Amino acid sequence: MNPAPPVTSTEVLLQSIMSGQSGRVYTSRNRHCPNEWRSWSICPWRDDKQIDRYVVSASTTMVTASIQARMGSTRLPGKVLLSIRGRRTIDLVRQRCEAASSVDHIVFTIGDESPNEAIIKWCDRNGHRYVVGPEEDLLARHRLSLDQTGDGTLVRVTGDCPFVPPSEIDRLVDRHSGNGETYTSNATDRMPVGTAVDVLDRSVLRELAERGETHPAVPLRESPDEWGSVIDDSAAWAELGAAHTAVDTPADYWALVDAVRAVGLDPREVTEWVAENR
């Protein structure tokens, strides 16, 4: 059966919403695949910046990048909003996720303590999607990200890793989807600190929550056989394993400022510079 013609009119889209219809609907919101048909369902949304207070929610085959961020840090408070060449740290993380062709939606998942209002205001000013959840329950916060988008796969990255490679996101999502895995990650001691990516199915997040877990990745890394976890680092990046491109301390931050001044914003070139100069 041929798919229905694309919906290009807000009026037609709203008629479909109000009648409860669902099916193959094209919308320019899918910026990565503007000419590709995907299965969508229509659902209400509470953000009046969207099309007449509604959005089209993607099917379970689609991918949400969930960027966890909070202001609290024992070694460098407020690090996620520090500026590197005029860009906030978390905005550089967002740009890496946006550059990954496998990512359909990007959501910031923010802790609910009062200092994080600064992150919320930054998201509001710049029109970025976000959810707010328990400060210490990362699992609950990332589940909220998937609840917002309706997607079935989550890419977890942290807001203090401004040079996480988009190529690693795409590589791991491709492996994850191609082999029917529930958890795929490159988080090993061989990889540079700041390049970690976790890819998880909605189902495994739900099961972790039912067991009372609060972290979306640690149990899966500690008991890989139980969960069928796949930990797959990259030889190309592991050769730079001495580098540290996460913003954990003031020294990390200033090293990245120097690296960007020397070689620009490319993740590979920054990581190579840090490996050679720290």
C-alpha angles and dihedrals in degrees: 000000000000116000120252115264117274119277106237100157124080088212092056091045092052091049088056091048095049093048091051094240122155135179140095106356125165119214129168089235088090092077095171096058107024093162099038123100116229134171112261135176126205120237138162120263131193101218111100090200087074124080104303092322094307135096135189110247119215127237125255091269092070128094133232121197106213114198112198114212140169136157096231119100130146094215103032116012115202093018095143090065097046114120125243112185091337095312126106113241092244091049090057088051089051091051091053090052091046090053091056108095092208094063118092101175136020123207130176112221108206132190118245100234118115099251088064090070085090090063092046091052091049090052091048093050092051100039097244123154117244145163128208122217145148112325095224099033104080092168092059091048095051091047087056089057091057091044088056096051101030090225123146101218128057128202109201119205130159126241094234096063105083094167101049103145117249087209090062091051091052094044094052095043089051092050092044095051095040096055103037093243124163096208129023125172143162093208105132134132089252094066125084112262105255099042100083118133127178123196116195138174120234089240095060091048089054092049092049090052091050088055091053097250120153101193121069098210115022097077090047092052095044095049105029095157093054093051100033089241121177116209107191119169125188121251090207091058097034089066085069093048093130091066123100113200099160116104100238103134138019088258090056091050096050092045089056091047088054092045093052091047089053104041110007129241103310108127095221095048092046092050092049091049092050091047090053099041107039 
